[in-house]
Amino acid sequence: TSGGPAAAAGIRGGSYELRFEGETVLAGGDVVLAVDGTRVLSADDLVRIVTNKLRPRTAAVFTVLRGGKARPVAVRLAARPRG
């Protein structure tokens, strides 16, 4: 989300829309490959890792694919917005 905690941490969201398997998705942003060395193979993996292993106000290193290269991005977690 533009202006959200991930964006503030330096993780880039999608910048354009594509149709994929009948759905409109955002493309062109970072792809999360790992969190603190734990591989991320799906969106469910990412949600599970962030929900079960990380806590607000702690730091983690997200490895992202950006511009064809894996890059570490240090992230300080924020509390999940309510609503």
Salt bridges, closest charged atoms under 4 A:
ASP30 OD2 - ARG66 NH2 2.69
ASP45 OD1 - ARG48 NH2 2.75
